């Protein structure tokens, strides 16, 4: 009888501990080597980074709508645009866009910046 109880207790303990294991990927990342995941309900047409570079503020507003963030750090100005699937950061040096980055909603970097730009443009907010 003791063996049956001991086996049942060991099985219960094993099942309880198995519920504590989580094999899912983390839900957020502020740094690290994780690649972002791009999912959107309205992808639009991709916009090449080379097209964005060199745009002025009026061209950016016409393409992406109103920036959700407008921040100045020393000589660099950062504009952030948003869609349901990503955040697009445009770095301005003087009056022109110089650099572009894209992140998924968990702040993991996206490889396909062009696709993010297309979804932001398709979902643009009015200026």
Protein Blocks (a to p, Z undefined) as FASTA:
>chain_A
ZZmmmmmmmmmmmmmmmmmpcfbdcfbdfbdjbdcddddfblojaddfklmnopafklmm
mmnopafbdcdehjbccdddddfkbccddddehjbdfbdcdddfkopacfblmlmmmmmm
mmpccZZ
